[in-house]
Amino acid sequence: MLFIHNDVSARVLEMADVIAVQEDAFKQAAAGTAVARPRIDVYVPCDRKDGYWRWGTMEGANDGYFAIRMKSDIMTWPEADQGHRTAEKYCIEPGTFCGLIMLFSTRNGEPLALINDGILQHMRVGGAAGLGVMYMAREDAETLCIIGSGGMARTYLDAIQCVRSIKRVRVYSPTKANREAFAEEMTERFGLAVEPVNDARAAVRGCDILACCTDSITPVFDGDWIEPGMHIANLNWHELSRDSVARIDRMSRKGQLEDGLKTYLDGQNSYICGTEEERARIPSGAFEESPFGALRADVERIPFEEILLGTEPGRRSNDQVTFFQNSGNQGLQFSSVGALCYNKAKEAGLGRELPTEWFLQDIRN
């Protein structure tokens, strides 16, 4: 069995490959030969009087591999300027995190790998957003706005520039130093004109693709900022306001859209324990009804599988506002990208071997 640390994942994973394996896995799911379970969370009171412990898992299987992604977080929801809240997390102490992917063979049940999820998590999310852009954004899209300047913003830019000829990028985040550091790093990495902007409205104006990559649990842009022909790629639905959702003409996500729109808290089920006083630590914004109830009656709601298989176009005109909901397929993202990471690491002789017998037993469970 192989232990794969983030530094190995960073060496072996390339965004073009991450996009390709997810595209193939999603097509398999549409054909019934791959499967995924959406995320489920468990919330338990922790020692912090303003926080909760959260356990999250998601699973998927394709091409002879099964993956379960597991994470242990202490969650807090601090309030920032103008009433905005963010979801902050750590394990043990701020700055450290615990997320693991366990990979198995579905051919003989063998445990194959234990993978730190940091790099792979960012890559798989960015890659899936890139797929949405590939199939739903205008072919001539060349101006990208990114709201957010963290790790996800980096992989979103990586993926989007893989699938469209991006010429201009504007980035906004509330912290000046963060957006300027992002712009400098990404300009050097991709040779693009990445401009840090000190106003979110100005960053969005005139863009072809709007990518939201934040940890906010309050909306990060207004509906009247959306212009005809835009494609919107989000990270979580909290970033969207009801008036922005009302501007969408055509939207897609994995699986049955009508069922998916009725889910809650980032599109996953959540199980919560604690007294009424303890539950009050979690702000209402983390659990309130999703904004998708504001979708217009005439919105075209297309399962992403139909777009992938070519039975539906990504957009019907260059004026449509399209939206890809990047959720519902997380488990399959981890099995496809996890298998890619494992095989690349094996080929390169990287990772740390652990005795497989440590994970086996002779007592029937």
Order of alpha helices (4+ residues) and beta strands (2+ residues): beta-alpha-alpha-beta-beta-beta-beta-beta-beta-alpha-beta-alpha-beta-alpha-beta-alpha-beta-beta-alpha-beta-alpha-beta-alpha-beta-alpha-beta-alpha-beta
